Amino acid sequence: MASVAKRLQLRSAALAACALASVHPAAAHAQSEPRLFTADAFQLSGDIRLVAVDGERSWVDGGFGKLRSGSDGDFQLSPQLGNLSLVWQPQFTFSFGATVVGSVQGGQRTEAGLSEAYLSFRPMRGTHTAFSARAGLMWPPVSLEHEGADWHVADSITPSAINSWIGEEVRPIAGEATLATDLGEHKLRATAAVMVANDTSGTLLTFRGWALHDRVTLASNRQPLPPLGPVVGSFQPAFTHPLLDVHPGFARHPGYYGKLSWQPPLPVRIELFRYDNEADPEDANQEMEWGWRTQFTNLSAVALLGGTTLKAQAMEGRTRMGFVMAGRRWIDCDFRSAFLLASHAIGPFSITARGEAFETRNSGSIAGEDYDEGGWALTVAGKRSWGPVTGKVELLHVSSRREDRDDVGLAQRQEQTQLQAQMRIGW
């Protein structure tokens, strides 16, 4: 038995030596060296754009408008700074790194701040499994339309209403773990996370409704709300901080999210995502910002059909805030949205078309049907790349109806059309 054990030990040592010998010494040494302030640890990207838009005043300006820009009804043409991002991705060891993103957002309201900041752990992949983890300030893995460390929109200029809202109100401080494995020809991926500092998620979606734009909430910055009625305005300020723990102390009510991804032996991927911030609807801070118990489920799919990519997302959820009065919370809002996107590549060009619909339904004791919303949007975009430079042109039309537009003398049904040309460069 001793001789058998010794032979097994020698065999294992020989296999390990062969594996090490197959790795180039210089590469192994480079992988183990820290990479903190080298040129490849930094990325800089930004865009400028020319925007022509009509319709009502933008939500960015405190209005009810659904787009990043707005006007007084007639078409307005203006050059704008889009988004500028500086990404720092230091690598401390082969497995341990970080991502820090600072952003400047232009347009009708210029803001600067921290977009993401998290640590990442990605050890060497096994034969059939891989593990990774992240911890810090980050967007959860929901969007099919964003990519890169700077979280830019891939196929168009403006993301869907679903993923615009993710950028606005769903960006917690989280600890996340992901396990990927192969079962035969099937690829499975499971993600689970515990999160905090996202108690007010749902405020903007209830009082303004859905929107379509590529602005995101920066850490410690607040988002404006449209004009509120006298009753709601008595307990809700005219702004919301999406990155906030309302309850005194930190992480008193941690929430969670989870995701399952399945890729069969076909050019198709299906994903299921569940989110619950576990906020207490009766909590409020000194500025009268409340906890919003927000839950949603997102189902998405990607299919590759030759040179055409199809993407679809559907989201349904509910958010509640305030005390129970007459058997109902002050605010109880159901929300849902879905889109279908097709993108086709023709050499260096690609053309993308997206159609979507969205709505909110309120049944609270204070905020009722006057805060309901329904709408749809159509988007067509073209893209062409020249190395690090990408040019895009996009035409977007959105139609929506909200009863509370009556409060500021607007028609309940509003239409907006926006034509944008964008030039983006990354270093």
LOVORO-670191 format. One record per residue: x, y, z of N, C-alpha, C in turn; chain. Coordinates in steps of 0.1 Angstrom, whole numbers, plus 5000, padded with zeros to 4 digits. Example, Ala and Ser with C-alpha at 12.3 -4.5 7.8 and 13.67 -1.06 7.14 Angstrom:
residues 2
5132;4943;5078;5123;4955;5078;5132;4967;5078;A
5128;4978;5071;5137;4989;5071;5129;5000;5079;A
//
This chain:
residues 427
5008;4988;5000;5000;5000;5000;5009;5012;5000;A
5020;5012;5008;5028;5024;5008;5034;5027;4995;A
5038;5015;4987;5044;5018;4974;5034;5023;4964;A
5022;5019;4965;5011;5024;4957;5009;5039;4959;A
5008;5043;4972;5006;5057;4975;5018;5065;4970;A
5030;5059;4971;5042;5067;4967;5041;5069;4952;A
5037;5058;4944;5036;5060;4930;5025;5070;4926;A
5014;5071;4933;5004;5081;4930;5009;5095;4933;A
5017;5096;4944;5022;5110;4947;5032;5114;4936;A
5040;5105;4931;5050;5108;4920;5042;5111;4908;A
5032;5104;4905;5024;5107;4893;5017;5121;4893;A
5012;5124;4905;5005;5137;4907;5016;5148;4905;A
5028;5146;4911;5038;5156;4910;5042;5158;4896;A
5043;5147;4888;5047;5148;4874;5037;5155;4866;A
5024;5153;4868;5013;5160;4861;5014;5175;4864;A
5016;5178;4877;5017;5192;4881;5029;5199;4874;A
5040;5192;4873;5052;5197;4867;5049;5200;4852;A
5042;5190;4845;5039;5192;4831;5030;5204;4829;A
5020;5206;4838;5011;5218;4837;5018;5231;4839;A
5028;5231;4848;5035;5243;4850;5045;5246;4839;A
5050;5235;4833;5060;5237;4822;5053;5242;4810;A
5039;5239;4808;5032;5244;4797;5029;5259;4797;A
5031;5265;4809;5029;5280;4810;5042;5287;4808;A
5042;5297;4799;5055;5304;4797;5059;5311;4809;A
5072;5310;4814;5076;5316;4826;5073;5331;4827;A
5075;5338;4815;5073;5353;4815;5058;5356;4817;A
5050;5348;4811;5035;5350;4813;5031;5348;4827;A
5036;5337;4833;5032;5334;4847;5037;5345;4856;A
5049;5350;4853;5054;5361;4862;5046;5374;4860;A
5042;5376;4848;5034;5389;4845;5020;5388;4852;A
5014;5376;4852;5001;5374;4858;5002;5376;4873;A
5013;5373;4879;5014;5374;4894;5018;5388;4898;A
5023;5396;4889;5027;5410;4893;5015;5419;4894;A
5015;5428;4904;5004;5437;4906;5004;5447;4894;A
4992;5451;4889;4991;5461;4878;4981;5472;4883;A
4987;5482;4889;4980;5492;4896;4978;5505;4888;A
4989;5511;4883;4989;5524;4877;4995;5523;4863;A
4996;5512;4857;5001;5510;4843;4990;5516;4834;A
4995;5518;4821;4985;5524;4811;4973;5515;4809;A
4975;5502;4809;4964;5493;4806;4955;5491;4818;A
4957;5498;4829;4948;5497;4840;4937;5509;4839;A
4939;5517;4829;4930;5529;4827;4923;5528;4814;A
4910;5532;4814;4903;5534;4801;4896;5548;4802;A
4896;5555;4791;4889;5568;4790;4880;5567;4778;A
4867;5570;4780;4857;5570;4769;4848;5582;4771;A
4843;5587;4760;4834;5598;4760;4827;5600;4747;A
4817;5608;4746;4810;5611;4734;4804;5625;4734;A
4803;5630;4722;4796;5643;4719;4784;5639;4710;A
4774;5647;4710;4762;5644;4702;4755;5657;4698;A
4748;5656;4687;4739;5666;4682;4725;5661;4684;A
4716;5669;4691;4703;5664;4695;4692;5673;4690;A
4682;5667;4683;4670;5675;4679;4659;5668;4686;A
4651;5676;4693;4640;5670;4701;4628;5679;4702;A
4616;5674;4703;4604;5682;4705;4597;5677;4718;A
4585;5681;4720;4577;5676;4732;4579;5684;4744;A
4575;5678;4755;4575;5684;4768;4589;5685;4775;A
4589;5693;4786;4601;5695;4793;4606;5681;4799;A
4619;5679;4798;4625;5666;4802;4624;5664;4817;A
4623;5652;4822;4623;5649;4836;4636;5653;4842;A
4647;5654;4835;4660;5659;4840;4659;5673;4845;A
4649;5681;4838;4647;5695;4842;4635;5696;4851;A
4630;5685;4857;4619;5686;4867;4606;5685;4860;A
4605;5681;4847;4592;5679;4840;4588;5665;4840;A
4578;5662;4831;4573;5649;4829;4578;5642;4817;A
4587;5649;4809;4592;5643;4797;4600;5630;4799;A
4599;5622;4789;4604;5608;4790;4618;5607;4785;A
4624;5617;4779;4637;5616;4773;4647;5624;4780;A
4660;5622;4776;4671;5629;4783;4670;5644;4780;A
4665;5648;4769;4663;5662;4765;4649;5665;4763;A
4645;5678;4763;4632;5682;4761;4631;5696;4755;A
4619;5701;4752;4618;5714;4746;4605;5720;4751;A
4601;5731;4745;4589;5738;4748;4578;5734;4738;A
4580;5723;4731;4570;5718;4722;4575;5718;4707;A
4582;5728;4703;4588;5728;4690;4602;5720;4690;A
4606;5717;4678;4619;5711;4677;4630;5720;4681;A
4639;5715;4689;4651;5723;4693;4663;5715;4690;A
4673;5721;4684;4686;5715;4680;4697;5720;4688;A
4705;5711;4694;4716;5716;4703;4727;5706;4703;A
4740;5710;4703;4751;5701;4705;4752;5699;4720;A
4756;5687;4724;4757;5683;4738;4769;5674;4741;A
4774;5676;4753;4784;5666;4758;4775;5654;4763;A
4779;5642;4759;4771;5630;4763;4776;5626;4776;A
4783;5615;4776;4789;5609;4789;4804;5607;4787;A
4811;5611;4798;4826;5610;4798;4829;5601;4810;A
4836;5590;4808;4840;5581;4819;4854;5578;4819;A
4860;5577;4831;4873;5573;4834;4873;5560;4843;A
4878;5550;4837;4877;5537;4844;4891;5533;4849;A
4892;5529;4861;4905;5524;4867;4902;5510;4871;A
4910;5501;4866;4909;5486;4869;4922;5481;4873;A
4926;5483;4886;4938;5478;4891;4937;5463;4893;A
4948;5456;4891;4949;5441;4894;4959;5439;4905;A
4954;5435;4916;4963;5433;4928;4971;5420;4927;A
4964;5409;4924;4970;5396;4922;4963;5390;4909;A
4967;5378;4906;4961;5372;4894;4946;5371;4895;A
4941;5369;4908;4927;5367;4909;4919;5379;4915;A
4926;5388;4921;4920;5399;4929;4922;5412;4922;A
4911;5419;4919;4912;5432;4912;4901;5441;4917;A
4899;5452;4910;4889;5462;4913;4885;5470;4901;A
4874;5476;4902;4869;5485;4891;4863;5498;4898;A
4868;5509;4894;4864;5522;4898;4861;5531;4886;A
4848;5537;4886;4844;5544;4874;4840;5558;4878;A
4846;5568;4873;4842;5582;4875;4835;5587;4863;A
4824;5595;4864;4817;5599;4852;4813;5613;4853;A
4812;5619;4841;4806;5632;4839;4795;5631;4829;A
4783;5636;4832;4771;5635;4823;4767;5649;4819;A
4766;5651;4806;4763;5664;4801;4748;5665;4797;A
4745;5675;4789;4731;5676;4785;4725;5688;4792;A
4712;5686;4796;4704;5697;4802;4708;5699;4817;A
4715;5689;4823;4719;5690;4836;4732;5683;4838;A
4743;5690;4839;4757;5684;4840;4760;5680;4854;A
4764;5667;4855;4768;5662;4868;4781;5654;4867;A
4788;5653;4878;4800;5645;4879;4800;5637;4892;A
4805;5625;4892;4806;5617;4904;4810;5603;4901;A
4809;5595;4912;4813;5581;4911;4802;5572;4906;A
4805;5564;4896;4795;5556;4890;4795;5542;4896;A
4806;5536;4896;4808;5522;4902;4821;5522;4910;A
4822;5513;4920;4834;5511;4927;4833;5497;4934;A
4839;5487;4929;4838;5474;4935;4851;5466;4934;A
4853;5456;4943;4864;5447;4943;4859;5434;4935;A
4868;5427;4929;4864;5415;4921;4874;5404;4924;A
4869;5392;4924;4877;5380;4927;4873;5370;4916;A
4883;5366;4908;4881;5357;4897;4893;5347;4897;A
4892;5336;4904;4903;5326;4904;4903;5318;4891;A
4913;5310;4889;4915;5303;4877;4903;5293;4875;A
4898;5292;4863;4886;5284;4860;4890;5269;4861;A
4881;5261;4866;4883;5246;4866;4879;5240;4853;A
4879;5227;4852;4876;5221;4840;4862;5223;4835;A
4852;5222;4844;4838;5224;4840;4831;5235;4849;A
4838;5241;4858;4832;5251;4866;4841;5264;4868;A
4834;5275;4871;4841;5288;4873;4834;5295;4884;A
4842;5301;4893;4836;5309;4904;4841;5324;4902;A
4833;5333;4905;4837;5347;4906;4828;5354;4916;A
4834;5366;4921;4826;5373;4931;4830;5388;4930;A
4820;5397;4934;4822;5411;4934;4816;5417;4947;A
4821;5428;4951;4816;5435;4963;4818;5450;4962;A
4808;5457;4964;4809;5472;4963;4797;5478;4957;A
4799;5490;4951;4788;5498;4944;4788;5494;4930;A
4777;5488;4925;4777;5482;4912;4762;5480;4907;A
4761;5479;4894;4748;5476;4888;4746;5460;4888;A
4735;5456;4892;4733;5441;4891;4732;5437;4877;A
4734;5424;4874;4735;5419;4860;4721;5417;4854;A
4714;5428;4850;4701;5428;4844;4701;5431;4830;A
4708;5442;4826;4707;5448;4812;4713;5439;4802;A
4705;5437;4790;4711;5431;4778;4716;5442;4769;A
4715;5454;4772;4719;5465;4763;4732;5472;4766;A
4737;5471;4778;4749;5477;4782;4761;5468;4782;A
4773;5474;4780;4785;5465;4780;4796;5474;4785;A
4808;5467;4788;4820;5474;4792;4820;5479;4806;A
4832;5482;4811;4833;5487;4824;4827;5500;4826;A
4825;5508;4815;4819;5521;4817;4803;5520;4815;A
4798;5508;4813;4784;5505;4812;4777;5514;4801;A
4783;5514;4789;4777;5521;4778;4768;5513;4770;A
4759;5519;4763;4749;5512;4755;4755;5507;4742;A
4753;5494;4739;4761;5488;4728;4755;5491;4714;A
4742;5489;4712;4736;5489;4699;4730;5502;4695;A
4726;5510;4704;4719;5523;4702;4725;5534;4710;A
4719;5545;4711;4723;5556;4720;4715;5555;4733;A
4702;5553;4731;4693;5553;4742;4689;5538;4746;A
4690;5534;4758;4685;5521;4762;4670;5520;4763;A
4665;5509;4765;4650;5507;4767;4646;5513;4781;A
4633;5514;4783;4628;5519;4795;4632;5511;4807;A
4632;5497;4805;4637;5488;4816;4651;5492;4820;A
4660;5492;4811;4674;5494;4815;4678;5508;4818;A
4670;5518;4813;4671;5532;4818;4668;5532;4833;A
4657;5525;4837;4654;5525;4851;4664;5518;4860;A
4670;5507;4855;4681;5501;4862;4692;5511;4865;A
4696;5519;4855;4706;5529;4857;4702;5540;4866;A
4689;5543;4868;4684;5553;4876;4683;5549;4891;A
4677;5538;4893;4673;5535;4907;4677;5521;4912;A
4684;5513;4904;4687;5499;4909;4702;5498;4908;A
4709;5504;4917;4724;5503;4917;4728;5503;4932;A
4727;5491;4939;4730;5490;4953;4745;5488;4956;A
4748;5488;4969;4760;5483;4974;4758;5468;4977;A
4765;5459;4971;4762;5445;4972;4774;5436;4973;A
4772;5424;4978;4782;5414;4978;4776;5403;4969;A
4783;5399;4958;4777;5390;4948;4786;5379;4945;A
4781;5367;4943;4789;5355;4940;4782;5348;4928;A
4790;5343;4919;4785;5337;4906;4792;5323;4904;A
4785;5313;4901;4790;5300;4898;4785;5296;4884;A
4795;5293;4875;4792;5289;4862;4796;5274;4860;A
4788;5266;4853;4792;5252;4851;4787;5247;4838;A
4793;5237;4833;4789;5230;4820;4783;5217;4824;A
4771;5214;4819;4765;5201;4821;4763;5196;4807;A
4772;5188;4802;4772;5184;4788;4774;5195;4779;A
4765;5197;4770;4765;5209;4761;4757;5221;4766;A
4752;5220;4778;4744;5230;4784;4753;5239;4793;A
4752;5252;4792;4759;5261;4801;4750;5267;4811;A
4753;5266;4824;4744;5271;4834;4752;5281;4843;A
4746;5292;4847;4752;5302;4855;4742;5307;4866;A
4747;5307;4878;4738;5312;4889;4745;5323;4897;A
4738;5333;4900;4743;5345;4907;4734;5348;4919;A
4740;5350;4931;4733;5354;4943;4740;5366;4950;A
4732;5375;4955;4738;5387;4961;4730;5392;4973;A
4737;5397;4983;4730;5405;4994;4734;5419;4992;A
4724;5428;4994;4726;5442;4990;4720;5452;5000;A
4725;5464;5001;4720;5474;5009;4720;5488;5001;A
4716;5498;5008;4716;5512;5003;4709;5513;4990;A
4697;5507;4989;4688;5509;4977;4674;5510;4982;A
4671;5516;4993;4658;5517;5000;4648;5525;4992;A
4652;5535;4984;4643;5544;4978;4640;5540;4963;A
4645;5529;4959;4642;5524;4946;4627;5522;4943;A
4621;5529;4934;4607;5529;4931;4601;5543;4932;A
4608;5552;4938;4602;5566;4940;4601;5572;4926;A
4611;5572;4918;4611;5579;4905;4601;5572;4896;A
4601;5559;4896;4592;5551;4888;4578;5554;4890;A
4574;5556;4903;4560;5559;4907;4556;5573;4903;A
4564;5583;4907;4560;5597;4905;4563;5603;4891;A
4573;5598;4885;4576;5602;4871;4572;5592;4861;A
4573;5579;4864;4570;5569;4855;4582;5564;4848;A
4580;5556;4837;4592;5551;4829;4598;5562;4821;A
4610;5561;4817;4617;5571;4808;4627;5563;4800;A
4632;5570;4790;4642;5564;4781;4654;5574;4779;A
4665;5570;4784;4677;5579;4784;4689;5571;4788;A
4701;5577;4786;4714;5570;4790;4721;5577;4802;A
4713;5584;4810;4719;5590;4822;4718;5580;4833;A
4727;5580;4842;4727;5571;4854;4728;5579;4867;A
4724;5573;4878;4725;5580;4891;4740;5578;4896;A
4746;5589;4899;4760;5589;4904;4759;5589;4920;A
4769;5583;4926;4769;5582;4940;4767;5595;4947;A
4758;5596;4957;4755;5608;4965;4747;5618;4957;A
4745;5617;4944;4736;5626;4937;4722;5622;4938;A
4713;5632;4936;4699;5629;4937;4692;5632;4924;A
4681;5626;4922;4673;5627;4910;4661;5636;4912;A
4658;5645;4903;4646;5654;4905;4633;5646;4902;A
4622;5650;4909;4609;5645;4906;4601;5655;4899;A
4591;5651;4891;4582;5661;4885;4573;5668;4896;A
4565;5678;4892;4556;5684;4902;4547;5674;4909;A
4547;5675;4922;4539;5666;4930;4526;5673;4934;A
4515;5666;4936;4503;5671;4941;4505;5676;4956;A
4495;5684;4961;4497;5690;4974;4497;5679;4985;A
4490;5668;4984;4490;5658;4994;4503;5650;4994;A
4507;5645;4982;4520;5638;4981;4531;5647;4985;A
4531;5660;4981;4541;5669;4983;4543;5673;4998;A
4533;5669;5006;4534;5672;5021;4543;5661;5028;A
4545;5650;5022;4553;5640;5028;4565;5635;5019;A
4566;5640;5007;4577;5635;4998;4584;5647;4993;A
4597;5649;4995;4605;5660;4989;4605;5659;4974;A
4609;5670;4967;4609;5670;4952;4621;5664;4946;A
4627;5654;4953;4639;5647;4948;4639;5633;4955;A
4648;5625;4950;4651;5612;4956;4665;5608;4954;A
4671;5602;4965;4685;5597;4965;4684;5582;4963;A
4686;5577;4951;4685;5562;4949;4695;5554;4957;A
4706;5559;4960;4717;5552;4968;4715;5556;4983;A
4707;5549;4990;4704;5554;5003;4698;5542;5012;A
4703;5542;5024;4697;5534;5035;4689;5544;5044;A
4676;5542;5043;4667;5551;5050;4667;5549;5065;A
4667;5537;5069;4667;5533;5084;4680;5538;5090;A
4680;5543;5102;4692;5547;5109;4702;5535;5110;A
4715;5538;5108;4724;5527;5108;4726;5522;5094;A
4735;5512;5093;4738;5507;5080;4734;5492;5079;A
4728;5488;5068;4724;5474;5065;4715;5469;5075;A
4706;5477;5080;4696;5472;5089;4685;5463;5082;A
4683;5466;5070;4673;5458;5062;4679;5454;5049;A
4689;5444;5049;4695;5440;5036;4685;5433;5027;A
4687;5436;5014;4679;5430;5004;4687;5419;4997;A
4682;5414;4985;4689;5404;4978;4685;5405;4963;A
4693;5399;4955;4689;5396;4941;4696;5383;4937;A
4690;5377;4927;4695;5364;4922;4692;5363;4907;A
4701;5355;4900;4699;5354;4886;4703;5339;4882;A
4695;5334;4873;4698;5321;4867;4699;5323;4852;A
4710;5317;4846;4712;5318;4831;4714;5304;4825;A
4707;5302;4814;4708;5289;4808;4711;5291;4793;A
4721;5284;4788;4724;5284;4774;4724;5270;4769;A
4714;5265;4762;4714;5252;4757;4723;5251;4745;A
4725;5239;4739;4733;5237;4727;4727;5243;4714;A
4723;5255;4716;4717;5263;4705;4722;5278;4707;A
4721;5286;4696;4725;5300;4698;4715;5308;4705;A
4711;5304;4717;4701;5311;4725;4706;5311;4740;A
4703;5322;4747;4706;5323;4761;4693;5328;4768;A
4689;5322;4779;4677;5326;4786;4681;5330;4801;A
4676;5341;4806;4680;5346;4819;4668;5349;4827;A
4668;5346;4840;4658;5349;4849;4664;5356;4861;A
4659;5368;4864;4664;5377;4875;4653;5380;4885;A
4657;5380;4898;4647;5384;4908;4654;5393;4918;A
4647;5404;4922;4652;5415;4930;4642;5418;4941;A
4647;5420;4954;4638;5424;4965;4647;5433;4974;A
4644;5446;4975;4653;5454;4984;4650;5453;4999;A
4639;5446;5002;4635;5444;5016;4634;5457;5025;A
4631;5468;5018;4630;5481;5026;4617;5481;5034;A
4617;5488;5045;4605;5490;5053;4597;5502;5048;A
4585;5500;5043;4577;5511;5037;4574;5522;5048;A
4575;5519;5061;4572;5529;5071;4584;5537;5076;A
4596;5534;5071;4608;5541;5075;4609;5554;5067;A
4614;5564;5074;4616;5577;5067;4628;5584;5075;A
4636;5591;5067;4647;5599;5073;4643;5613;5076;A
4653;5621;5080;4650;5635;5084;4645;5644;5072;A
4650;5640;5060;4645;5647;5048;4632;5642;5042;A
4626;5633;5050;4613;5627;5046;4615;5618;5033;A
4626;5612;5031;4627;5602;5021;4624;5589;5027;A
4615;5581;5020;4609;5569;5026;4616;5556;5021;A
4613;5546;5028;4617;5532;5023;4606;5528;5014;A
4610;5522;5002;4601;5517;4992;4603;5502;4991;A
4594;5494;4995;4596;5480;4993;4594;5476;4979;A
4604;5474;4972;4604;5472;4957;4609;5458;4954;A
4601;5451;4946;4604;5437;4941;4601;5436;4926;A
4609;5429;4919;4606;5427;4905;4612;5414;4900;A
4606;5409;4889;4612;5398;4882;4614;5402;4868;A
4626;5398;4863;4630;5401;4849;4633;5388;4841;A
4627;5387;4830;4630;5375;4821;4635;5380;4808;A
4647;5375;4804;4653;5380;4792;4658;5368;4783;A
4660;5371;4770;4665;5361;4761;4673;5368;4750;A
4684;5361;4746;4692;5365;4734;4693;5354;4725;A
4691;5357;4712;4692;5346;4701;4701;5352;4690;A
4710;5344;4685;4718;5347;4674;4714;5340;4661;A
4709;5347;4651;4704;5341;4639;4712;5346;4627;A
4723;5339;4624;4732;5344;4614;4738;5357;4618;A
4736;5367;4609;4741;5381;4612;4731;5389;4620;A
4720;5383;4625;4710;5391;4633;4710;5386;4647;A
4710;5396;4656;4709;5393;4670;4695;5398;4675;A
4688;5389;4682;4675;5393;4688;4677;5393;4703;A
4671;5404;4709;4672;5405;4724;4658;5409;4729;A
4654;5403;4740;4640;5406;4746;4642;5406;4761;A
4635;5415;4767;4634;5416;4781;4619;5419;4785;A
4615;5413;4796;4602;5416;4802;4603;5417;4817;A
4598;5428;4823;4599;5430;4837;4585;5433;4843;A
4583;5427;4855;4571;5430;4862;4574;5431;4877;A
4569;5441;4884;4572;5443;4898;4562;5451;4905;A
4565;5454;4918;4556;5462;4926;4564;5469;4936;A
4560;5482;4940;4567;5490;4950;4556;5496;4959;A
4559;5496;4972;4550;5501;4982;4557;5511;4992;A
4550;5521;4996;4555;5531;5005;4545;5536;5015;A
4549;5540;5027;4540;5547;5036;4532;5537;5045;A
4524;5543;5053;4516;5536;5063;4503;5530;5057;A
4498;5521;5064;4485;5515;5060;4473;5524;5064;A
4465;5527;5055;4454;5536;5057;4442;5530;5050;A
4431;5527;5056;4419;5521;5050;4423;5508;5043;A
4432;5501;5050;4435;5487;5045;4445;5487;5033;A
4451;5499;5029;4460;5500;5018;4472;5509;5022;A
4484;5506;5017;4495;5515;5018;4492;5528;5011;A
4499;5539;5016;4497;5552;5009;4500;5550;4995;A
4511;5543;4991;4514;5541;4977;4516;5526;4975;A
4509;5521;4965;4511;5507;4961;4510;5507;4945;A
4522;5505;4939;4523;5507;4925;4528;5494;4918;A
4521;5489;4909;4525;5478;4901;4531;5483;4888;A
4542;5478;4883;4548;5483;4871;4553;5471;4862;A
4553;5474;4849;4557;5463;4839;4561;5470;4827;A
4571;5463;4820;4575;5468;4807;4582;5457;4800;A
4582;5458;4786;4588;5447;4778;4593;5453;4765;A
4604;5448;4759;4608;5452;4746;4614;5440;4738;A
4614;5442;4725;4620;5433;4716;4629;5441;4707;A
4642;5437;4706;4652;5444;4698;4658;5435;4688;A
4660;5440;4676;4667;5432;4665;4679;5441;4660;A
4690;5435;4659;4702;5442;4654;4709;5433;4643;A
4711;5439;4632;4717;5432;4620;4730;5439;4616;A
4740;5431;4614;4753;5436;4610;4755;5434;4595;A
4760;5445;4588;4763;5445;4574;4777;5450;4572;A
4787;5441;4573;4801;5446;4572;4804;5454;4585;A
4809;5466;4583;4813;5474;4594;4801;5482;4600;A
4789;5481;4594;4777;5488;4598;4768;5478;4606;A
4759;5484;4614;4749;5476;4620;4736;5485;4621;A
4725;5479;4620;4712;5487;4622;4704;5479;4633;A
4698;5487;4641;4691;5482;4653;4677;5488;4653;A
4667;5480;4656;4653;5484;4658;4648;5479;4671;A
4640;5487;4678;4635;5482;4691;4621;5488;4693;A
4612;5479;4697;4598;5483;4701;4596;5479;4715;A
4588;5488;4722;4586;5485;4736;4573;5491;4741;A
4568;5486;4752;4556;5491;4759;4559;5491;4774;A
4552;5500;4781;4554;5502;4795;4541;5507;4802;A
4540;5504;4815;4528;5509;4822;4531;5508;4837;A
4524;5517;4845;4523;5516;4860;4509;5516;4863;A
4505;5509;4874;4491;5510;4879;4492;5511;4894;A
4485;5522;4899;4486;5525;4913;4472;5522;4920;A
4473;5516;4932;4461;5513;4940;4463;5517;4955;A
4471;5527;4957;4474;5531;4971;4462;5540;4977;A
4463;5542;4990;4452;5550;4996;4454;5565;4994;A
4466;5569;4990;4468;5583;4987;4471;5585;4972;A
4480;5577;4966;4483;5578;4952;4475;5567;4945;A
4465;5572;4937;4456;5562;4930;4458;5563;4915;A
4447;5562;4908;4447;5562;4894;4453;5574;4887;A
4453;5585;4894;4459;5598;4888;4474;5597;4886;A
4480;5586;4892;4495;5584;4890;4497;5573;4880;A
4486;5567;4874;4488;5556;4864;4495;5561;4852;A
4501;5552;4845;4508;5555;4832;4507;5544;4823;A
4507;5547;4810;4508;5537;4799;4515;5544;4787;A
4523;5536;4780;4530;5542;4769;4537;5531;4760;A
4543;5536;4749;4551;5528;4740;4561;5536;4734;A
4571;5530;4728;4582;5537;4722;4588;5528;4710;A
4593;5535;4700;4599;5528;4689;4613;5535;4687;A
4623;5527;4684;4637;5533;4682;4643;5526;4671;A
4650;5534;4662;4658;5528;4651;4672;5535;4652;A
4682;5527;4651;4696;5533;4653;4705;5526;4643;A
4715;5534;4638;4725;5528;4629;4739;5531;4636;A
4749;5522;4634;4762;5523;4640;4773;5519;4630;A
4784;5526;4631;4796;5523;4623;4808;5526;4631;A
4818;5517;4632;4830;5518;4640;4842;5520;4631;A
4851;5529;4635;4864;5531;4629;4875;5529;4640;A
4879;5517;4643;4888;5515;4654;4882;5519;4667;A
4889;5528;4674;4884;5533;4687;4872;5542;4686;A
4868;5547;4674;4858;5556;4672;4845;5549;4667;A
4834;5553;4673;4821;5547;4669;4811;5559;4667;A
4805;5558;4655;4794;5568;4652;4781;5562;4652;A
4771;5569;4658;4757;5563;4658;4747;5574;4655;A
4736;5570;4648;4725;5579;4646;4713;5572;4651;A
4704;5579;4658;4692;5573;4664;4680;5581;4662;A
4669;5575;4659;4656;5581;4659;4647;5574;4669;A
4641;5582;4678;4633;5576;4689;4620;5584;4690;A
4609;5576;4690;4596;5582;4693;4589;5576;4704;A
4584;5583;4714;4577;5578;4725;4564;5585;4727;A
4554;5577;4731;4540;5582;4734;4536;5577;4748;A
4531;5586;4756;4528;5582;4770;4516;5590;4775;A
4509;5584;4784;4497;5590;4790;4498;5590;4805;A
4497;5601;4812;4496;5602;4826;4486;5613;4830;A
4477;5609;4840;4466;5618;4844;4472;5630;4852;A
4483;5628;4860;4488;5639;4868;4494;5650;4860;A
4496;5649;4846;4500;5660;4838;4489;5671;4839;A
4477;5668;4842;4466;5678;4843;4470;5688;4854;A
4478;5684;4864;4481;5693;4875;4489;5705;4871;A
4497;5704;4860;4505;5715;4855;4500;5720;4842;A
4487;5717;4838;4481;5722;4826;4486;5716;4813;A
4490;5703;4814;4494;5696;4802;4484;5686;4798;A
4483;5683;4786;4474;5672;4781;4480;5659;4787;A
4470;5650;4790;4475;5637;4796;4483;5629;4786;A
4480;5629;4773;4487;5622;4763;4498;5631;4757;A
4510;5627;4757;4521;5634;4752;4529;5626;4742;A
4534;5632;4731;4543;5625;4722;4556;5633;4721;A
4567;5625;4720;4580;5631;4718;4588;5624;4708;A
4595;5631;4700;4604;5625;4690;4618;5631;4691;A
4628;5623;4691;4642;5627;4693;4651;5621;4682;A
4659;5629;4676;4669;5625;4666;4682;5629;4671;A
4691;5619;4672;4705;5621;4678;4715;5616;4668;A
4727;5623;4668;4739;5618;4662;4750;5618;4672;A
4757;5607;4674;4767;5606;4684;4780;5602;4678;A
4791;5607;4684;4804;5603;4680;4811;5599;4694;A
4815;5587;4695;4821;5582;4707;4835;5576;4705;A
4844;5579;4714;4857;5574;4713;4862;5568;4726;A
4870;5558;4725;4875;5551;4737;4890;5549;4736;A
4897;5552;4747;4911;5550;4747;4915;5539;4758;A
//
